[in-house]
């Protein structure tokens, strides 16, 4: 069981599920926003997302066996602890279940076309692992975009169907406002995950080079990669400071402003300072973990924001 949980990267799956529950119950329900799914239906949405994500981790583990034997031999599961054929079977079962649940929910809210979202995500994760991961920057962008879909899909299934039932312009505006908030957080997730994917490529440069990959650190070198990471993070920090000032400080939300400055902007500044001297796999692994914390605290801020507003 331990090997299976490691294969599907259970910690990452818990993060995805937690994130979606926070947006549902720590944002929409807390603000009494009408939503399309009841509790068990939303649980199915989370399950579908998690199953497909787990499948993506498995196919990535299968394809990356040779690379992982160089970069992190102790983490190799598929083909070592669990046979490759068994891993493929688990991968297929998880994807069929995830897409099937997505199809059911799409028809439940009378939006059958939404089932394509699950099919596209599943297919993209497969193509990423088997093809795009070896390409310059394309794989990084795809993974970051799929990660951001974990946020957007909550808005699509919970808010979009409700717009058809909105009677007044005020109701329409409410749904649009919350969907815009979801898009803001999705953009935050996309950027953090994009920076993290490049950081992980720098960490894995030895094994990726041996396997003939064309990741950004391999093509441009570690020196240029460090400059790119610094610049991207600086842009994020400046954008975050602008966002905090416009939406939080100007509305006298000082508690959440302090939270964002200390637990989100602060670690990003730390990342910037540590990115320049980073040289070893250990250095980049530390930076990758810092971004994990930034993502967690950033997503958690939506809950704290709504608590701040509700009890202000």
N, C-alpha and C positions, 0 to 999 in steps of 0.2 A: 504493500500500500504506500509506503514511504517513497518508493521509487516512482510509482504512478503519479503521486502528488508532485514530485519533483519534475516529472516529465511534462505535466500540464502547467507547471509554474503556478502553484496554488496561491502564492502570495500576490501575484499580479492579478489573478482572477478575483481574489477577495477585494483588491483595490478597485477593480472595475465595478463589481457589485455594490460596494460601499458607496462609490461615487454616484451611481444611478439612484440608489435609495436616498442619498442626501438630496439630490435634485428633486426627487418626488416628495419626500416627507419633510425635508428640511427647508424646502422652498415653496413648491406649489401648494401642498396641503397646509403648511403653516400659514400661508397667506390666503387660504380659503379660495384658491383658484379652481374653478370647475375643470375636471379632467375626464378623459374618455375611458380610462381603464379603472376597474375596481382593484382591490388589493391583490387578489389571486391572479388576475390577468396581468397586472404589472409585474408580479413575481415571475410569471411566465416570460415576460419580455426580458427581464434580467437573466433568467435561465437561458433563453435563446442566445443572448449576447455572450454569456459566459461559455456556453458550449462551443460556439463558433470560435471564440478566442482561444479556448483550450485546444481545439483542433489545429488552429494556426501555430500554436507553440509546439505541438507534436510534429507536424510536418516540417517545421523549421529544425527541430531536433534531429529528425531522420536525415534530412538533407545535409545538415552541418556536422555529421559524424566525424569526417576526416579533419575538418577545421577545429572542432572542439577537442580532438585528441591532442592537438598542438597547444591551443589556447588555454583550455581548462579540462584536462583529462579526467579529473575526478567528477565532473558534471555530466559525462556522457552516459545516457540512459538507453536510448534506442540503439539496438544492435549490440548492446553489451549486457545490461541488466534485464531489459525487455527486448525480445526478439523484434527484428525489423518488421516481419509479417504481422505480428501481434500489434505493433505500434500503428501500422497502416490500417488494420481493422478497427482499432479504437478511434483513429482519426476519421475514418469513414462514418462510423456510428455517431460520433459527436456532431459531425456536420449535417448528417441526415436529420438527426433529432433537432438541432438548432434551426435549420431551414424549415423543417416541418412545423415547429412551434411558431416560427415567424409567419409562415403561410396561414396558419390558423388564426393568429391575432390580426393579421391584415384583413382577412375576410370578416372577422368578428366586428371590426370597426367600419366595415363596408368600404375598405380601401385596398382591394386585392393587389393593386399595383405596388403597394408598399413591400410586398413579399420579395420583390426584386432586390431590395436593399440587402437582405440577408444572403441572397444568392451571390450578389456582386461582392460583398465583403468576404464571403467564404472563398470565392474564386480568386480574388485579389491576394488574399493571404497565401494561397497555394502558389500563385504566380510569383509572388515576392520571394518565397522560400526557394523555388526552383529556378528562377530566372533573374528577376529584378534586383535581388539582393547583391548580385555580383556587379551590378551596373553603377556607374558614377552618379550618386545623389538620388537617382530615381527611387530606389528601394527605401531610402531614408524618408523621402517625402510621402511615399505610399503608406508606410507604417504609421507615421505621425498623423496622416489624414484619417486612417482607420481608427486610431486611438481617439481622435476627436469625435468620431461618429458615436462613441459610447455616450457622449453628452447629447449630441444633436438628436439621436434616435428617441430619447425620452421626450423631447419637445415635439418631434414628429408624431409620435403615437399618442401623447397625452394632450397636446394643445391644438395641433392642426385640425383634427376632426371636429373640435368644438367650435371652430370658426364658422362652420356651416349652421350652427344653432344659435350663434350670437345675434341678438335682436337689435341692440343699440350700438351706435358708434363707440360708446364708452367701453362696451364689452369687447368689441373688435380691437380697440386700442389696448385693452388689458392683455389679451392673448398675444398681440404683436409685441408688447413691451417685454413680456416674460420670454418669448421666443428669442428676442434680441439679446436678453441677458444670457440665455443658453448659448447663443452664437458667440458672445464675448468670452465665455468660459471655454467654449470649444476652440476658439482661436488661441487662448492661453495654453490649453492642453496641446494643441498642434505645435506651437512654437517650442514649448518645453521638451516635448517628445522628439522633435526634429533635432534640437541641440543635443539631446541625450543619445540619439541614434548615431550621430557623428562622433560623439565622445566614445561610445561603445566600439565604433569602428577603429578609433585610435587605439583603444585598449587591445583590440584583437588583430592589430596590424601584422603581427608575425605569422599567425595561422592563415589569415586572409591572403597574404602575399604568397605563401607556399601553395595555396589553392588557385592562384591566378585570378583573384578578384580585382575589381577596379574601383574600390571604395575611395572616397574623397581623400583620406589620409595617405593612401597608396599613390594616388595620382598626383596630388599636390605636395605631399610630404608633411611630416609632423609640424614643422615650423610654421608653414602656412595654415595648417589646420588649427593650431593654437590661436593664430591671429583671427581666423574666421570665428572660432568659438567665442573669443573675447568680444569681437564686434557684434555678433548676434546677441550675446547676453547683454551687452551695453544698450543696444536698441530696445531689448525687452525691459530693462530696468527703467530707461527713460519713458517708455510707453506706460509702464506700470505706475510710475510717479505721476504722470499726467492723468491717468485714470483715477488714481486715489484722490488727487486734488479736485478733479471735475465732479466726480460722483459721490465721494465720501466726505472730504473735508468741507466742501461747499455746502453740504447738507447737514453739517454738524455731527457727522457720524465718526466721532473721534476715536472710539474704542476699536472699531474695525479698521480705521486708518492706521492706528498704532500696530495692530495685529499684522496688517499687510506689510508695513514697513519693516517690522522686526523678523517675521517668520517667512516672508516671501521675498521681498526685495533684499533683505539682509543676506540670506544664503546665496542669492544670485550674485551679489557683490563679492562674496567669499569665493564663489565659483570663478568669477572673472580674475581675481587676484591669484588663484591657484592654477588657472589654465595656462598662463604664460610659462611658468617653470616646469609644468608637467612633462615628463619624459618617459616614464615606465608604465607598464600595464597596471601596476598597483596605483600609480598616481591617477590615471584615467578612471580606474574602477571607483576610487574615492569620489571623483567628480560626478560620476554617473549616479552614485548613491545620494549625493547632495541634491541632484535634480529630482530624484524620487521623492525626497522630503519636500522640495519646493512644490511639486505637483500635488502631493497629499495636502499640505497646508493651504495651497491655493484653492483646491476643490472644497476643503472644509470651510473656507471663508464664506461660501454661500449660505451655509447653515448659521454661522455666527452673525452674518449680516442680517438675516431675517430675525434672529433672536434680538439683535440690537434694535432693529426697527420696531419690533412688536412690543418690547418692554421699555422702550425709550420714554 
